Amino acid sequence: MASRINLLSGVLALIFTAALASDSSPLQDFCVADANSAVFVNGLVCKDPKTVQANDFSFSGLQMAGNTSNAVGSRVTAVTVAQLPGLNTLGISLARIDYAPWGINPPHTHPRASEILTVLDGCLEVGFVTSNPENRLITKVLKKGDVYVFPIGLIHYQRNVGKEMAIAIAALSSQNPGVITIANAVFGSNPDTPSDILAKAFQVDKNVVKFIQSKF
């Protein structure tokens, strides 16, 4: 009997732990974000439902191409809770990505979301890298209408391998997925990450590190 009780206790503990590890379900129809609130919480404070308007659930502008005249040749137009308050507590967001020919969306991660990418126009090489120690690159070339998923937290990228502009829509499993662009985080931190640490990590001379840091 004691062993059964211990087993049951262990199973209940695992279930409870799993429940705590997932996002809570909304406790009301919606919780439109109140950007003007001075209260700081994990997420955003709800507006009074009586003041909510249709515009709180609407965003306009994804029909417009992003400006890709930059060093990487791409532009991400995000629609997160910051742009669309009605996303608050719903656990979803999306983005439009425009790519110039041979432009890239450089290696990055989303610390709080998985991503599913759909190619609307053009041809994209996409890939992600698995965690240590394997660090396996899983890559594929996508054409119009193809879909690819990037698991949460893994480093991933896209590159336009066509001669024309490419467009994709990405859906993400968080109202605020976050983004960490690897090059910016490593070489463009504020203040700078000490060059001797980066030199040892990348097995290069400190002058090489300082040169790369100067680019950010």
N, C-alpha and C positions, 0 to 999 in steps of 0.2 A: 504493500500500500504506500509506504513511504517513497519508494522508487517511482511509483506512478505520479505521486504528488510533485516530486522533484522534476519529473519529465514535463508534466503539465505546466509547472511554474516556468521552466525553461522556454517552452513553446510560447507561452503568453508574453514572456519578456521579449522574445524575438519579434512577435507581432507588434508589440508596443513600440519597440525600437524602429521597426520599419515604418510605422505610422508617423512617428516623429520626424523621420527622414524625408518625408514627402511634403509638398506644399499643402497648406490647409485649404479646404474648399470655402468659397465665399459664403458668408452667413446672411447675405441679403441679395437682392436682384443685381445690384451693382454698387460700386464704390468709386465714383468719379473722383479723380485726384484733385485736391485743393492745393494748388501751387503757392497760394498766398499764406498758408498756415505756418505759424512759427513753431508748431509742435514737431518734434523730430522722432520718427518711428521707423521701424523696419519696413520700408515701402513709403507710401504717401497717405496722408490723412484724407478721409472722405469729405466731399462736399455735403452740405445738407441736401438730401434727395429732392426737396421741394424747389431748390434753385437750379437743378440740372436741366440743361437744354439739349436739343438734338445735336448742336455743334460740338458738344462734349464727346460725342461718339463718332465724329467725322473728321477726316483729314483730306485735303486736296493738294495735288501737285505731283503725284507719281507718274502722270502722263508726260511730264517734262524731263528731258534728258539732262543728266548731271554733267557738270563741266569736268572733263577728263584732262584738261591742260595742266598737269602737275607731274611731279617726278616719277610717280608710279603708273600714271596713265589710267586711272580709274576714279570713280566717285561713288560713294555710298550715300544714299538718301534714306535715312532711318526713320521709321515710324514706331517709336517706343512710347512709353507712358509720358515722356517729356513732350512729345508732339501731339499725342492723342490721349487726353486725360481719362477717357472711358476705358482704357486698357487696364487701369489700376485693379489689382487683385485677380486679373483674369489669366495671367500666365502665358500670354502670347504677344508677339510683335512681329514686324516684318521690315524689309528694306528692299529698295531698288538699287541694283549695282549696274553702273555703266562702265564699259571697258573700251578704251581706244585700241586699235590694232596693236597686238603684242603688249598691251597694258596688263598689269597685274593687280589683284587685290592681295597685298603681301601677306606672308605668313603671320597668322594671328590666332588667338583663341577667344572663346566666349566663356567666361568662368561660370556663368549661371544658366547656360542654355545649350541645347542641341539645335542644329540648323538643318533645314531641308531646302535645297536650292533647286529652282526650276529655270531652265534656259528658255528665254522668250525669243531671242534672236542671236545668231552667230554660233560660234564654236569655241568651247572653253575646255582647257585642260584643268582638272581639279584634283586635289589630293589632300590627304591628311596623314599624320605621323602618329603611330601608336606610342604608348608610354614605354619608359625604361623597363627592362634592358634591351628589348627587341628593336625599338625605334624603326619600325617597318613603315616605309612609304607606300600607301595604298592610293593609286592614282588611276584616272580614266579620262578620256576625251569625250565630252558631251556635245550633242547637237541640239538644235531647236526642239523643244518638247521633252528633253531628257530631264530626269530628276536625280539628285544625289544628296545623301545625308552625311553630315559631319557630327559625330558623337560629341557630347558635352565635354568641354575642357581640352580637347585635343587640338594641336596646332594644325591649321589647314590654310589653303591658298586657292586662288583661281588665276588663270592666265588666258587671255584671248589669243588663240592660235590661228585666227582667221585674218583676212585682209580688210574686213569691214568692222564697224562697231558691233559690239555684242552687248546684250542686256539680259539680266537675270533678276528674278524675284526670290528673296530668301525669307522663309518663315522661321521664327525662333520661339523656343518654348519658355520664354520669360517676358514679362512686361518690361524688364530692364536687363537685357542679357549681358551687358558690359562687353568691352572689347579690349584686348591687350595685343597691340601690334609688337611682335617680337623685337624687331630692330629698334623701334622707338623706345621700348622699355629697357632694353639692354644697353643701348648706346646713347639714348637721349634722356636718361633719368635726370631728375632735378632734386638734389645736386647730383653731379656725375658719380656713377659707380666707380670706385678707385680703379685706375688703369691697370695696376698690378694684379688685381683680382681677375679682371677680364683677360689680361694677357695670359695668366696661368690657365684660366678656364678654356680659352680658345687656342692655347699653345702657339701664341704669336708674340712678336716683340711689342713692348709697350708703345712704341712710336706708331705702330700700325693701329693699335687701339685708339690712341689720341687722334689720329687722322680720321678714323671712322666716326669718333665722337664729334669731331668738328662739323660733320655733315648734318648733325641733328641739333 
